[in-house]
């Protein structure tokens, strides 16, 4: 009993070779193809250099002024 691997996108399934050969057309219509056995090329991850933080100058930093609280008068 010989097995074959079928590939559809990133999914891989195994089926008997006899079943695949008898239903090649159906597998093709559904989008399954015979696996060629080659490993998929892994996407290379590019390492991005981290930007150096800019030193803060005291004159650039401004302290937030507290907002005045609104007061309402109560009805007498």
C-alpha positions, 0 to 999 in steps of 0.5 A, a space after each residue: 500500500 503506497 501512499 502519496 502526499 497531496 498539497 493544497 496551499 499550506 495543507 498536506 494530506 496523505 492518501 493511497 496512491 491507487 485512490 489518487 490515480 483513480 480520482 486524479 481529475 476530482 483532486 485537481 478540480 478541488 485544488 489538490 496537487 501531488 507533492 513534489 517532495 521539495 521543502 518549501 522555501 522559508 521566508 527570510 526574516 529581515 532584522 530591522 535595526 532598532 532606532 536609537 532613542 533621542 536624548 530629551 532636552 529639559 527645555 523641550 519637556 514642558 510640565 502640563 499645567 493642571 486644569 482648573 476644576 469647574 465649580 457649579 453653584 448649588 440651587 438654594 
